[in-house]
Amino acid sequence: MKIQILTLFPDMVRQGLSAGIIGRAVTQGLLSIEAIDIRDYTKDIHRKVDDYPYGGGAGMLMQAQPVYDAWCAARERAGAAVRTVYLTPQGETFTQEHAKAFAKEDGLILLCGHYEGIDERVLDTVVTDYISIGDYVLTGGELAAMVLTDAVARMVPGVLGNERSGEAESFEGELLEYPQYSRPRVWRGMPVPDVLLSGNQRQIDAWRREQSEERTRLRRPDLYEKYCRLWDCHKRLMRQKLLHIDMTELIVRGKAHVLYDDGEEICLLDKESGIRFATAGEEDAGRRMLFSLLREDGGGLFAVHQEFLADLLEREYGYARIMTCEQAVYTRREKIPVRGRYLAADPAGGTLQTDQRPRICRLTPDWLDTVAAHYEMTGSAGADLPYLMERLEKGWMFGAFLDGQLAGFAGMHTEGSIGFLTVLPEYRRRGIGGALETYLINEMTERGFTPYGQIEEGNTGSVRLQESLGLCFSREKIFWLQR
């Protein structure tokens, strides 16, 4: 990812972002951060970039010409159209969701204002996003640009190092992070809570959740209200657990935003993928829900849990069904015994493998072309090359290897379902698919997720595989639709 910062104080930006995790990521080539001095683009021999505002008023205003020319240079270096973010108290308040969205971009241009601001004409010409880091005024946009850069950069794959370190954060799932402790065990008479020393991970997780809830209730009642609403939806959805597991898992994993909530009619937005998941008790109420959701916004991907909702989307809003699925859920809390299914190891061992169990390991982005060539849904909705690359970069694609050769692969979709299961033709009927799915189920169970998958209607082979692994099926189907 390339971030270019247009500023009057490039040294301030360079020094602020050259140390710690961000500096290391730049050194490793995971990020490119460049500070561009706007003064280098002024046509004034004294390097002047400001002038008095028309109509009078206090202070000076940054002129359009040097800002525009600096932006043109940054745009040319980017090599493609990029979002330009102006840091201003008048912008949207920056959130974790903004950070996630910006992190998906190949590049960003950040524009730092100074004095009384920037000539409105150049802002209208180049700016795509107006962002504020809070309801207060700074002397310039540099500190705000560094805050945004730090928050965005840590979402870029590989920057944090530990792939799980970004999964449980403050503000994820509308809760503040729980208190944490390190050595010594007792400091100034204050001991570490006993539960953290118990070794019982379930008790530790329960304690952490309680602490997060209480901390959020006391410190951020606005977030706590959203959290309570989410879990009230969760309680109602759990009345049909198998049917709604895709929606309840969004809530459990801290990815859900409530778009609609009225009794049995619930629509959740997956904040990461942008997919909307909807369910309804009866048709008239479902029609009211869809009208509320779509009267101003008719785009996007829908997963609905009743056929009458699919019919309404087709008939009244111009959607088309792209897939009908059966939903399979692994309901047990314990992992599936491996029983000789696979080995978890690096496939590059250098020697032939005498054990006929496949070796399973995480695939890197270097495998993109191979995955795309063999995955039968490449090119269809939700399975284009950028999406496959995003899954590889996030570390949620796994390969099974025999004698160092890729025999198959599987992964987890952005919204949380097991998918991508592909076994290369020459390796079929050798237990590769079962090994890959067992590995994924165990990986997700270890992280506290409920593993589930959606099997396209008519795929009897996959249905048999899920049944052999002990997954349970919802009686109702899931319908995927897109404009």
Secondary structure as the mmCIF struct_conf table of DSSP 4:
data_model
#
loop_
_struct_conf.conf_type_id
_struct_conf.id
_struct_conf.beg_label_comp_id
_struct_conf.beg_label_asym_id
_struct_conf.beg_label_seq_id
_struct_conf.end_label_comp_id
_struct_conf.end_label_asym_id
_struct_conf.end_label_seq_id
STRN STRN1 LYS A 2 THR A 7
BEND BEND1 LEU A 8 LEU A 8
HELX_RH_AL_P HELX_RH_AL_P1 PRO A 10 GLY A 16
TURN_TY1_P TURN_TY1_P1 LEU A 17 LEU A 17
BEND BEND2 SER A 18 ALA A 19
HELX_RH_AL_P HELX_RH_AL_P2 GLY A 20 THR A 27
TURN_TY1_P TURN_TY1_P2 GLN A 28 GLY A 29
BEND BEND3 LEU A 30 LEU A 30
STRN STRN2 SER A 32 ASP A 37
HELX_RH_3T_P HELX_RH_3T_P1 ILE A 38 TYR A 41
BEND BEND4 ASP A 44 ASP A 44
TURN_TY1_P TURN_TY1_P3 ILE A 45 HIS A 46
STRN STRN3 ASP A 50 ASP A 51
HELX_LH_PP_P HELX_LH_PP_P1 TYR A 52 PRO A 53
TURN_TY1_P TURN_TY1_P4 TYR A 54 GLY A 55
BEND BEND5 ALA A 58 GLY A 59
STRN STRN4 LEU A 61 MET A 62
HELX_RH_AL_P HELX_RH_AL_P3 ALA A 64 ALA A 78
BEND BEND6 ALA A 80 ALA A 80
STRN STRN5 ARG A 83 THR A 93
HELX_LH_PP_P HELX_LH_PP_P2 PHE A 94 PHE A 94
HELX_RH_AL_P HELX_RH_AL_P4 GLN A 96 ALA A 103
TURN_TY1_P TURN_TY1_P5 LYS A 104 LYS A 104
BEND BEND7 GLU A 105 ASP A 106
STRN STRN6 GLY A 107 CYS A 112
STRN STRN7 HIS A 114 HIS A 114
TURN_TY1_P TURN_TY1_P6 TYR A 115 GLU A 116
STRN STRN8 ILE A 118 ILE A 118
HELX_RH_AL_P HELX_RH_AL_P5 GLU A 120 VAL A 126
BEND BEND8 THR A 128 THR A 128
STRN STRN9 ASP A 129 SER A 132
BEND BEND9 ILE A 133 TYR A 136
BEND BEND10 THR A 139 THR A 139
STRN STRN10 GLY A 140 GLY A 140
BEND BEND11 GLY A 141 GLY A 141
HELX_RH_AL_P HELX_RH_AL_P6 GLU A 142 ALA A 153
TURN_TY1_P TURN_TY1_P7 ARG A 154 MET A 155
BEND BEND12 VAL A 156 VAL A 156
TURN_TY1_P TURN_TY1_P8 PRO A 157 GLY A 158
BEND BEND13 VAL A 159 ASN A 162
TURN_TY1_P TURN_TY1_P9 GLU A 163 GLU A 167
BEND BEND14 ALA A 168 ALA A 168
TURN_TY1_P TURN_TY1_P10 SER A 170 PHE A 171
HELX_RH_3T_P HELX_RH_3T_P2 GLU A 172 GLU A 174
HELX_LH_PP_P HELX_LH_PP_P3 LEU A 176 PRO A 179
BEND BEND15 ARG A 183 ARG A 185
STRN STRN11 VAL A 186 TRP A 187
TURN_TY1_P TURN_TY1_P11 ARG A 188 GLY A 189
STRN STRN12 MET A 190 PRO A 191
HELX_LH_PP_P HELX_LH_PP_P4 VAL A 192 PRO A 193
HELX_RH_3T_P HELX_RH_3T_P3 ASP A 194 LEU A 197
BEND BEND16 SER A 198 SER A 198
HELX_RH_AL_P HELX_RH_AL_P7 GLN A 201 ARG A 219
HELX_RH_AL_P HELX_RH_AL_P8 PRO A 221 LEU A 237
HELX_RH_3T_P HELX_RH_3T_P4 MET A 238 GLN A 240
HELX_RH_AL_P HELX_RH_AL_P9 LYS A 241 VAL A 252
TURN_TY1_P TURN_TY1_P12 ARG A 253 GLY A 254
STRN STRN13 ALA A 256 ASP A 262
TURN_TY1_P TURN_TY1_P13 GLY A 263 GLU A 264
STRN STRN14 GLU A 265 ASP A 270
TURN_TY1_P TURN_TY1_P14 LYS A 271 SER A 273
STRN STRN15 ARG A 276 THR A 279
BEND BEND17 GLY A 281 GLU A 282
HELX_RH_AL_P HELX_RH_AL_P10 GLU A 283 LEU A 294
BEND BEND18 ARG A 295 GLU A 296
BEND BEND19 GLY A 300 GLY A 300
STRN STRN16 LEU A 301 VAL A 304
BEND BEND20 HIS A 305 GLN A 306
HELX_RH_AL_P HELX_RH_AL_P11 GLU A 307 TYR A 317
STRN STRN17 ALA A 320 VAL A 329
BEND BEND21 ARG A 333 GLU A 334
HELX_LH_PP_P HELX_LH_PP_P5 LYS A 335 PRO A 337
TURN_TY1_P TURN_TY1_P15 ARG A 339 GLY A 340
BEND BEND22 ARG A 341 ARG A 341
STRN STRN18 LEU A 343 ALA A 344
BEND BEND23 ALA A 345 ALA A 345
BEND BEND24 PRO A 347 PRO A 347
BEND BEND25 GLY A 350 THR A 351
BEND BEND26 ASP A 355 ASP A 355
BEND BEND27 ARG A 357 ARG A 357
HELX_LH_PP_P HELX_LH_PP_P6 PRO A 358 PRO A 358
STRN STRN19 ARG A 359 ARG A 362
HELX_LH_PP_P HELX_LH_PP_P7 LEU A 363 THR A 364
HELX_RH_3T_P HELX_RH_3T_P5 PRO A 365 TRP A 367
HELX_RH_AL_P HELX_RH_AL_P12 LEU A 368 HIS A 374
TURN_TY1_P TURN_TY1_P16 GLU A 376 GLY A 379
BEND BEND28 SER A 380 SER A 380
TURN_TY1_P TURN_TY1_P17 ALA A 381 GLY A 382
BEND BEND29 ASP A 384 ASP A 384
HELX_RH_AL_P HELX_RH_AL_P13 LEU A 385 GLU A 393
TURN_TY1_P TURN_TY1_P18 LYS A 394 GLY A 395
STRN STRN20 MET A 397 LEU A 402
TURN_TY1_P TURN_TY1_P19 ASP A 403 GLY A 404
STRN STRN21 GLN A 405 MET A 412
TURN_TY1_P TURN_TY1_P20 THR A 414 GLU A 415
BEND BEND30 GLY A 416 GLY A 416
STRN STRN22 ILE A 418 VAL A 423
HELX_RH_3T_P HELX_RH_3T_P6 PRO A 425 TYR A 427
TURN_TY1_P TURN_TY1_P21 ARG A 428 ARG A 429
BEND BEND31 ARG A 430 GLY A 431
HELX_RH_AL_P HELX_RH_AL_P14 ILE A 432 GLU A 446
TURN_TY1_P TURN_TY1_P22 ARG A 447 GLY A 448
STRN STRN23 TYR A 452 GLU A 456
TURN_TY1_P TURN_TY1_P23 GLU A 457 GLY A 458
HELX_RH_AL_P HELX_RH_AL_P15 THR A 460 SER A 468
TURN_TY1_P TURN_TY1_P24 LEU A 469 GLY A 470
STRN STRN24 CYS A 472 GLN A 482
#
